[in-house]
Amino acid sequence: MIFSFFILFLILLRIGELFLSRKNEQWLLQHGAIEYGQKHYPFIVGLHVLFIISLIVEYSIIDYSIAATMRYSIRLLILFFVLMALKAWVILSLGKFWNTKIYRVNRFPLIRRGPYRYVKHPNYIIVIAEIAIIPLIFHLYYTAVIFTLLNGLMLAWRIKEENKALNL
C-alpha cells in the first residue's frame, strides 16, 4: 500500500516537474534562449520512465513473506523528502531558468544564489541521490544498482553538454 502511494506520488511529482519545465521553456524561448544538448534528452526521459517501470516490476516480484526486513525504510523515506526539499530550493533559486532541458539566455548572468553559491550542479547531486535512494527505500537493490550506474553515465554526458552551453 505504501509503495503504491509512493509510486503515484513520484509519478505526479515528475509530471509536475515536466509542466513547470514546459512553462519555463516558453518563457526562456520568448527571451531568446538557445537549447543545447538535444540529442541526449530523449535518453534522459527514457531512463526515468524505465526507472519507474523497474521499481514497479522489481517490487512486484519480491517475496516479502521470506524477507527478514521491513517492506520499506522509514529513514530512507525521510531522506527522500529531505532531497525533495533540496530540489525545491534548487528550483526556487533558478526560478524561470529551471528546466529539464538545457537552455542558455546570453543576456542573463548565471544564477549564483541558493545552492549555486556552493556547487556548480546541485540539481544533479540531488538526482544522483534520488535514483539511488528511491529503490533502496523499498529494498529494490537491482534497480538501485543498475539505474545508479546508467544515471551516472547519462549525467556525465549531460553535464558535459551543460558546461559547454554555460561556458564553464
C-alpha positions as CSV (number, residue, x, y, z in Angstrom):
1,M,0.0,0.0,0.0
2,I,2.8,2.4,0.9
3,F,4.6,1.5,-2.3
4,S,1.6,2.2,-4.4
5,F,1.1,5.7,-2.8
6,F,4.8,6.4,-3.1
7,I,4.9,5.5,-6.9
8,L,1.8,7.5,-7.5
9,F,3.3,10.5,-5.7
10,L,6.6,10.1,-7.6
11,I,4.8,10.0,-11.0
12,L,2.7,13.0,-10.1
13,L,5.9,14.8,-8.9
14,R,7.6,14.1,-12.2
15,I,4.6,15.2,-14.2
16,G,4.5,18.4,-12.2
17,E,8.2,19.0,-12.9
18,L,7.6,18.5,-16.6
19,F,4.7,21.0,-16.6
20,L,6.9,23.6,-14.7
21,S,9.7,22.9,-17.1
22,R,7.4,23.4,-20.1
23,K,6.1,26.7,-18.7
24,N,9.7,27.9,-18.0
25,E,10.7,26.7,-21.5
26,Q,8.1,29.0,-23.1
27,W,9.4,32.0,-21.1
28,L,13.0,31.1,-21.9
29,L,12.3,30.9,-25.6
30,Q,10.4,34.2,-25.5
31,H,13.6,35.8,-24.1
32,G,15.9,34.4,-26.8
33,A,17.1,31.2,-25.2
34,I,19.0,28.7,-27.2
35,E,18.6,25.0,-26.5
36,Y,21.7,22.8,-26.1
37,G,22.2,19.0,-25.9
38,Q,19.0,18.0,-27.6
39,K,20.4,14.6,-28.6
40,H,20.6,13.3,-25.1
41,Y,17.2,14.5,-23.8
42,P,15.1,11.6,-25.2
43,F,17.5,9.2,-23.4
44,I,17.1,11.0,-20.1
45,V,13.3,10.8,-20.5
46,G,13.6,7.1,-21.4
47,L,15.9,6.4,-18.4
48,H,13.4,8.0,-16.0
49,V,10.4,6.1,-17.4
50,L,12.3,2.8,-17.3
51,F,13.4,3.6,-13.8
52,I,9.8,3.8,-12.6
53,I,8.8,0.7,-14.5
54,S,11.8,-1.1,-13.0
55,L,10.7,0.0,-9.5
56,I,7.2,-1.5,-10.1
57,V,8.5,-4.7,-11.7
58,E,11.1,-5.4,-9.1
59,Y,8.8,-4.6,-6.2
60,S,6.1,-6.9,-7.7
61,I,8.4,-9.9,-7.8
62,I,9.9,-9.6,-4.3
63,D,8.7,-12.3,-2.0
64,Y,8.3,-10.3,1.2
65,S,7.0,-13.4,3.1
66,I,10.6,-14.7,3.3
67,A,12.2,-11.3,3.7
68,A,13.7,-10.6,7.1
69,T,13.5,-6.8,6.7
70,M,10.6,-4.4,6.7
71,R,9.0,-3.6,3.3
72,Y,10.4,-0.1,3.4
73,S,12.9,2.0,5.2
74,I,11.5,4.9,7.2
75,R,14.9,6.6,7.4
76,L,15.4,6.5,3.7
77,L,11.9,7.7,3.1
78,I,12.6,10.7,5.3
79,L,15.9,11.2,3.4
80,F,13.9,11.2,0.2
81,F,11.7,14.1,1.5
82,V,14.9,16.0,2.5
83,L,16.1,15.6,-1.1
84,M,12.7,16.9,-2.3
85,A,13.2,20.0,-0.1
86,L,16.7,20.5,-1.5
87,K,15.3,20.1,-5.0
88,A,12.6,22.8,-4.2
89,W,15.5,25.1,-3.1
90,V,17.2,24.5,-6.4
91,I,14.0,25.2,-8.4
92,L,13.2,28.3,-6.4
93,S,16.8,29.5,-6.8
94,L,16.7,29.2,-10.6
95,G,13.2,30.5,-10.9
96,K,12.2,30.8,-14.6
97,F,15.6,29.4,-15.6
98,W,14.9,25.9,-14.1
99,N,14.3,23.3,-16.8
100,T,14.7,19.7,-17.6
101,K,16.3,20.7,-20.8
102,I,19.5,22.8,-21.3
103,Y,18.8,26.4,-22.2
104,R,21.0,29.5,-22.2
105,V,20.0,33.1,-22.5
106,N,23.2,35.0,-23.1
107,R,21.9,38.4,-21.8
108,F,21.2,37.0,-18.3
109,P,24.0,36.2,-15.9
110,L,24.4,32.7,-14.4
111,I,22.5,32.1,-11.2
112,R,24.8,32.3,-8.2
113,R,22.3,32.2,-5.4
114,G,20.9,29.4,-3.2
115,P,22.8,26.1,-3.6
116,Y,24.6,27.5,-6.6
117,R,26.7,29.6,-4.2
118,Y,28.3,26.3,-3.1
119,V,28.3,23.9,-6.0
120,K,28.0,24.1,-9.8
121,H,25.4,21.4,-10.4
122,P,23.3,20.9,-7.2
123,N,20.3,19.6,-9.1
124,Y,22.4,16.7,-10.4
125,I,23.7,15.8,-7.0
126,I,20.1,15.5,-5.9
127,V,19.1,13.4,-8.9
128,I,22.0,11.1,-8.3
129,A,20.9,10.7,-4.7
130,E,17.2,10.2,-5.7
131,I,18.0,7.5,-8.2
132,A,20.0,5.6,-5.6
133,I,17.7,6.2,-2.6
134,I,14.2,5.7,-4.1
135,P,14.7,2.0,-4.8
136,L,16.6,1.4,-1.6
137,I,13.6,2.7,0.4
138,F,11.8,-0.5,-0.7
139,H,14.9,-2.8,-0.8
140,L,15.0,-2.8,-4.6
141,Y,18.7,-3.5,-5.0
142,Y,18.8,-4.4,-8.7
143,T,17.0,-1.2,-9.7
144,A,19.3,0.8,-7.3
145,V,22.5,-0.5,-8.8
146,I,21.5,-0.6,-12.5
147,F,19.9,2.8,-12.6
148,T,22.5,4.5,-10.5
149,L,25.1,3.3,-13.0
150,L,23.0,4.3,-16.0
151,N,22.2,7.6,-14.5
152,G,25.9,8.3,-13.8
153,L,26.7,7.7,-17.5
154,M,23.8,9.9,-18.6
155,L,24.7,12.7,-16.2
156,A,28.3,12.6,-17.3
157,W,27.1,13.3,-20.9
158,R,24.6,15.9,-19.8
159,I,27.0,17.8,-17.5
160,K,29.5,18.0,-20.4
161,E,26.7,19.4,-22.6
162,E,25.6,21.9,-20.0
163,N,29.1,23.1,-19.2
164,K,29.6,23.8,-22.9
165,A,26.3,25.7,-23.0
166,L,27.2,27.7,-19.9
167,N,30.8,28.2,-20.9
168,L,32.1,26.6,-17.7
